[in-house]
């Protein structure tokens, strides 16, 4: 692997670390700083997708974070990064753990994550982010939030 590819992968993986730190510190601006202005996000929460400023609105993250007491933990695992020129994608798993306001116990759940990135003005930015959990196809259609890697 060339030095440039190693550096690109390291810069991209650092974006995931920044998101984890932003969640841990409850810093919405830090969470969305990695998104491009024209980003499209498909998060676990409605709506089906967010675009542009809606995809990187720190106030929306403030509202989401307000639904939890104590720390919010985000952990990425098994991330694979592929880079070609100024375009890259990464995929892997992420664990989200938190305690919802008004509930005595928290939750921990794993999800799938796929992220598309573009290098703009020498900086890697997320242009597409997709999070999902599988659902049971037994007719209940319940989210399979109990799965672990």
Rosetta silent file (secondary structure, phi, psi, omega in degrees, C-alpha in Angstrom):
SEQUENCE: XXXXXXXXXXXXXXXXXXXXXXXXXXXXXXXXXXXXXXXXXXXXXXXXXXXXXXXXXXXXXXXXXXXXXXXXXXXXXXXXXXXXXXXXXXXXXXXXXXXXXXXXXXXXXXXXXXXXXXXXXXXXXXXXXXXXXXXXXXXXXXXXXXXXX
SCORE:     score description
SCORE:     0.000 S_00000001
   1 L     0.000  134.880 -178.281    0.000    0.000    0.000 S_00000001
   2 L   -74.738  162.126  179.167    1.395    3.386   -0.918 S_00000001
   3 H   -59.429  -37.264 -179.884    2.036    6.140    1.590 S_00000001
   4 H   -64.457  -43.239  179.466   -0.795    8.221    0.147 S_00000001
   5 H   -65.844  -39.776  177.809   -3.328    5.404    0.607 S_00000001
   6 H   -62.090  -43.516  179.252   -2.159    4.767    4.153 S_00000001
   7 H   -64.815  -43.853  178.738   -2.502    8.475    4.943 S_00000001
   8 H   -59.962  -46.677  179.488   -5.956    8.638    3.315 S_00000001
   9 H   -61.247  -42.014  179.328   -7.173    5.631    5.302 S_00000001
  10 H   -63.044  -41.189  178.900   -5.800    7.107    8.526 S_00000001
  11 H   -65.331  -38.934 -179.939   -7.560   10.432    7.852 S_00000001
  12 H   -69.430  -44.384  178.171  -10.827    8.650    7.115 S_00000001
  13 H   -62.618  -31.374  177.163  -10.606    6.464   10.229 S_00000001
  14 H   -63.992  -29.531  176.822   -9.933    9.638   12.238 S_00000001
  15 H   -63.547  -39.115  178.185  -13.373   10.908   11.139 S_00000001
  16 H   -67.627  -39.471  177.268  -14.974    7.925   12.881 S_00000001
  17 H   -63.081  -40.855  177.477  -12.908    8.593   16.008 S_00000001
  18 H   -61.321  -41.609  178.513  -14.055   12.226   15.959 S_00000001
  19 H   -63.789  -43.041  177.923  -17.677   11.119   15.783 S_00000001
  20 H   -59.973  -45.103  179.634  -17.137    8.754   18.718 S_00000001
  21 H   -65.524  -40.236  177.625  -15.519   11.542   20.742 S_00000001
  22 H   -60.337  -38.587  177.259  -18.284   13.984   19.812 S_00000001
  23 H   -69.111  -46.228 -178.082  -20.863   11.540   21.136 S_00000001
  24 H   -60.222  -40.463 -178.736  -18.868   10.829   24.301 S_00000001
  25 L   -86.536   -3.256 -176.819  -18.437   14.551   24.983 S_00000001
  26 L    55.332   49.953 -177.145  -22.016   15.326   23.914 S_00000001
  27 L  -114.880   89.718 -175.707  -20.642   17.842   21.421 S_00000001
  28 H   -57.109  -38.291 -179.885  -23.106   18.085   18.492 S_00000001
  29 H   -62.203  -37.141  179.235  -20.884   20.399   16.450 S_00000001
  30 H   -70.065  -34.886  179.434  -18.097   17.843   16.634 S_00000001
  31 H   -64.432  -41.543 -174.676  -20.459   15.048   15.570 S_00000001
  32 H   -95.185   -4.677 -176.750  -21.568   16.844   12.393 S_00000001
  33 L   -61.143  -23.850 -176.619  -18.271   18.585   11.531 S_00000001
  34 L   -83.681   -4.611 -177.108  -17.244   15.682    9.302 S_00000001
  35 E   -90.515  139.979  173.450  -20.249   16.047    6.972 S_00000001
  36 E   -70.821  156.785  179.827  -20.149   17.856    3.626 S_00000001
  37 E   -61.719  -24.204 -179.808  -22.696   20.628    3.085 S_00000001
  38 E  -107.591   23.790 -177.292  -24.513   18.458    0.530 S_00000001
  39 E   -63.778  153.022  172.018  -24.408   15.257    2.584 S_00000001
  40 E  -120.332  128.289  178.194  -27.216   12.712    2.585 S_00000001
  41 E  -124.467  142.013  174.108  -27.769   10.726    5.782 S_00000001
  42 E  -123.835   93.978 -176.503  -29.981    7.751    6.499 S_00000001
  43 L   -93.658  176.907  178.325  -29.965    7.396   10.276 S_00000001
  44 L   -68.806  -30.412 -178.931  -31.851    5.018   12.540 S_00000001
  45 L   -85.687  151.353  174.705  -34.294    7.782   13.465 S_00000001
  46 L   -60.494  158.278    4.828  -36.909    9.153   11.037 S_00000001
  47 L   -80.909 -171.341 -179.664  -37.197   10.557    8.441 S_00000001
  48 L   -61.203  -35.323  176.608  -36.054    8.149    5.722 S_00000001
  49 L  -156.508  156.302  174.004  -33.243   10.523    4.789 S_00000001
  50 E  -121.015  144.560 -179.762  -31.821   13.940    5.541 S_00000001
  51 E  -132.354  154.443  175.244  -30.089   16.076    2.951 S_00000001
  52 H    56.075 -130.711 -177.220  -27.885   19.142    2.916 S_00000001
  53 H   -62.265  -31.909  178.133  -28.129   21.269    6.025 S_00000001
  54 H   -63.420  -29.423 -178.565  -30.671   18.893    7.587 S_00000001
  55 H   -76.973  -15.769 -176.978  -28.044   16.146    7.434 S_00000001
  56 H  -133.903   33.709 -178.468  -25.535   18.178    9.430 S_00000001
  57 L   -84.748  109.688 -179.912  -27.680   20.290   11.751 S_00000001
  58 H   -62.033  -27.991  179.406  -26.097   20.380   15.215 S_00000001
  59 H   -66.256  -34.798  175.849  -29.424   21.532   16.706 S_00000001
  60 H   -65.080  -38.133  178.406  -31.047   18.288   15.568 S_00000001
  61 H   -68.173  -37.481  176.380  -28.241   16.390   17.308 S_00000001
  62 H   -57.736  -47.890  179.770  -28.802   18.512   20.454 S_00000001
  63 H   -61.387  -41.303  179.373  -32.462   17.446   20.452 S_00000001
  64 H   -65.323  -45.896 -179.159  -31.542   13.801   19.919 S_00000001
  65 H   -63.758  -30.819 -179.707  -28.913   13.883   22.693 S_00000001
  66 L   -64.447  -16.265  178.690  -31.430   15.477   25.078 S_00000001
  67 L   -80.358    3.646 -177.300  -33.352   12.204   24.983 S_00000001
  68 E  -128.808  142.832  171.821  -30.583   10.481   26.947 S_00000001
  69 E   -95.066  145.771  174.408  -29.262   10.698   30.503 S_00000001
  70 E    69.637 -159.009 -173.916  -25.561   10.288   31.117 S_00000001
  71 E   -71.433  152.469  171.457  -22.993    9.212   28.569 S_00000001
  72 E  -118.111  119.680 -176.702  -23.691    8.277   24.971 S_00000001
  73 E  -108.093  130.983  173.088  -21.232    5.722   23.692 S_00000001
  74 E  -126.661  128.253 -178.269  -20.522    5.060   20.042 S_00000001
  75 E  -132.044  128.466  176.294  -17.990    2.408   19.103 S_00000001
  76 E  -100.627  145.882 -179.614  -16.992    1.369   15.589 S_00000001
  77 E  -143.093  149.391  174.695  -15.694   -2.093   14.775 S_00000001
  78 E    57.435   37.504  179.181  -14.446   -3.970   11.726 S_00000001
  79 E   -72.992  132.412  173.334  -14.206   -0.837    9.598 S_00000001
  80 E  -118.685  133.656 -177.733  -12.945   -1.376    6.082 S_00000001
  81 E  -120.123  133.846  174.958  -11.907    1.614    4.000 S_00000001
  82 E  -124.774  128.326 -177.770  -11.478    1.684    0.223 S_00000001
  83 E  -122.343  135.158  173.107   -9.973    4.746   -1.447 S_00000001
  84 E  -141.444  103.591 -178.681   -9.792    5.586   -5.140 S_00000001
  85 L    64.971 -123.240 -178.327   -8.583    9.082   -5.946 S_00000001
  86 L   -99.345   16.060  179.909  -10.871   11.626   -4.300 S_00000001
  87 E  -126.508  141.178  178.308  -13.641    9.122   -3.525 S_00000001
  88 E  -149.687  159.989  169.395  -13.767    6.579   -0.715 S_00000001
  89 E  -141.395  155.403  178.725  -16.183    4.420    1.177 S_00000001
  90 E  -137.037  146.297  175.471  -16.067    2.700    4.513 S_00000001
  91 E  -145.739  155.431  179.743  -18.269    0.063    6.047 S_00000001
  92 E   173.086 -154.923 -179.049  -18.428   -1.830    9.291 S_00000001
  93 E  -118.767  155.788  176.611  -20.370   -2.155   12.497 S_00000001
  94 E  -140.935  143.275  175.733  -21.124    0.327   15.250 S_00000001
  95 E  -111.762  129.114  176.331  -22.397   -0.090   18.792 S_00000001
  96 E  -112.359  130.272  178.422  -24.567    2.601   20.328 S_00000001
  97 E  -136.187  135.813 -179.133  -25.143    2.568   24.092 S_00000001
  98 E  -167.889  172.430  176.248  -27.085    5.081   26.189 S_00000001
  99 E  -119.027  111.243  177.861  -29.789    5.476   28.839 S_00000001
 100 E   -62.828  142.964  177.432  -33.018    7.055   27.541 S_00000001
 101 L   -56.040  132.088  176.754  -34.477    9.797   29.749 S_00000001
 102 L    87.433   -1.006  179.056  -37.060    8.345   32.110 S_00000001
 103 L  -111.992  139.621 -176.969  -35.861    4.742   31.821 S_00000001
 104 L   -73.575  -26.026 -177.275  -33.985    3.018   34.644 S_00000001
 105 L  -122.993  154.132  178.232  -31.750    0.989   32.351 S_00000001
 106 L   -92.184 -172.471  177.513  -29.868    1.741   29.212 S_00000001
 107 E  -133.561  161.284  172.549  -29.479   -0.131   25.995 S_00000001
 108 E  -142.010  124.779 -178.830  -26.622   -1.310   23.831 S_00000001
 109 E  -142.107  147.161  177.516  -27.234   -2.223   20.225 S_00000001
 110 E   -98.487  146.647  177.457  -25.168   -2.970   17.155 S_00000001
 111 E  -140.121  167.500  176.370  -25.918   -1.544   13.735 S_00000001
 112 E   -95.906  143.056 -177.966  -24.495   -1.599   10.243 S_00000001
 113 E  -133.791  131.019  172.396  -22.731    1.496    8.935 S_00000001
 114 E  -132.330  131.016 -175.578  -21.771    2.463    5.397 S_00000001
 115 E  -131.507  130.953  172.912  -20.194    5.838    4.648 S_00000001
 116 E  -103.696  138.994 -177.358  -19.299    7.468    1.329 S_00000001
 117 E  -132.106  155.339  173.159  -16.649   10.199    1.342 S_00000001
 118 E  -135.139  143.329  175.235  -15.145   12.709   -1.052 S_00000001
 119 E   -87.637  120.932  179.651  -11.942   14.656   -0.749 S_00000001
 120 E  -128.029  125.843 -178.678  -12.756   18.327   -1.106 S_00000001
 121 L    51.000   41.484  175.521  -10.124   21.029   -0.866 S_00000001
 122 L    79.006    7.604 -175.719   -7.711   18.442    0.530 S_00000001
 123 E  -127.549  133.681  176.926  -10.048   17.253    3.300 S_00000001
 124 E   -77.003  128.956  178.321  -12.112   14.067    3.517 S_00000001
 125 E  -130.261  145.536  176.586  -15.804   14.744    4.124 S_00000001
 126 E   -76.374  124.768  176.433  -18.763   12.414    4.514 S_00000001
 127 E  -108.060  -17.886  176.751  -21.162   12.834    1.599 S_00000001
 128 E  -150.410  132.982  177.202  -23.375    9.844    2.389 S_00000001
 129 E  -136.412  130.607 -178.383  -23.942    7.968    5.646 S_00000001
 130 E  -131.006  125.047  175.443  -26.256    5.019    6.103 S_00000001
 131 E  -118.489  141.951  177.633  -27.063    3.265    9.391 S_00000001
 132 E  -155.834  157.716  168.940  -29.375    0.296    9.687 S_00000001
 133 L  -122.790  144.737  175.526  -30.406   -2.632   11.840 S_00000001
 134 L   -67.972  162.591  175.063  -31.815   -5.825   10.394 S_00000001
 135 E  -127.701  154.374 -179.046  -35.417   -6.694   11.145 S_00000001
 136 L   -72.244  129.998 -177.814  -37.082  -10.015   11.814 S_00000001
 137 L  -100.823   35.593 -179.307  -38.805  -11.319    8.718 S_00000001
 138 L   -98.183   12.172 -177.374  -41.166  -13.549   10.690 S_00000001
 139 L    99.205  -18.815  179.306  -44.136  -11.239   10.223 S_00000001
 140 L   -81.423  -29.246 -178.813  -43.393   -9.201   13.354 S_00000001
 141 L    57.176   24.493  178.371  -41.035   -6.856   11.469 S_00000001
 142 L   -75.932  141.715  177.284  -39.387   -5.972   14.777 S_00000001
 143 E   -63.039  137.643 -178.850  -35.903   -4.482   14.643 S_00000001
 144 L   -91.091   69.827 -176.100  -33.255   -7.067   15.555 S_00000001
 145 L   -83.434    0.662 -179.677  -31.457   -4.883   18.074 S_00000001
 146 L   -94.522    0.578 -178.874  -30.282   -7.861   20.130 S_00000001
 147 L   -74.046  146.862  176.658  -27.725   -9.029   17.554 S_00000001
 148 L  -134.657  149.835  178.399  -24.008   -8.888   18.376 S_00000001
 149 L   -69.675    0.000    0.000  -20.958   -9.451   16.182 S_00000001
